[in-house]
Amino acid sequence: MAECSCGCSNTSGIACNISVFDTEGRSRYDELKKELTKNLSIEEIASGYIFIYPNEQSLLLKITEWISFEYRCCPFIKFSL
């Protein structure tokens, strides 16, 4: 499996475009990614993965911010909350 610079698995030839971020945006993206992957539970399902987080308002806001960043560099990934 190939891995793009944003960490997603890439097996279909679809590539993430991390260059969509300016320096400040990339820094914030990396900060959110680091924070949101600490102590994360992941379950694999037939259609993808489930990421399990505690039910905390501040964390939910960070997750939605991260999704908005992730969608910019990898628009082919589908998210649902």
LINFEN-V781007 format. One record per backbone hydrogen bond with DSSP energy under -1.0 kcal/mol. NH is the residue of the N-H (numbers start at 1). CO is the residue of the C=O. Records with the same first field share a line. If there is no record, write none. Layout:
BEGIN
NH: CO ; CO
END
This chain:
BEGIN
2: 10
4: 8
7: 4
10: 2
17: 73
20: 17
21: 18
26: 22
27: 23
28: 24
29: 25
30: 26
31: 27
32: 28
33: 29
34: 30
35: 31
36: 32
41: 52
43: 50
45: 48
48: 45
50: 43
52: 41
56: 54
60: 56
61: 57
62: 58
63: 59
64: 60
65: 61
66: 62
67: 63
68: 64
69: 65
70: 66
71: 67
73: 69
74: 70
77: 74
END
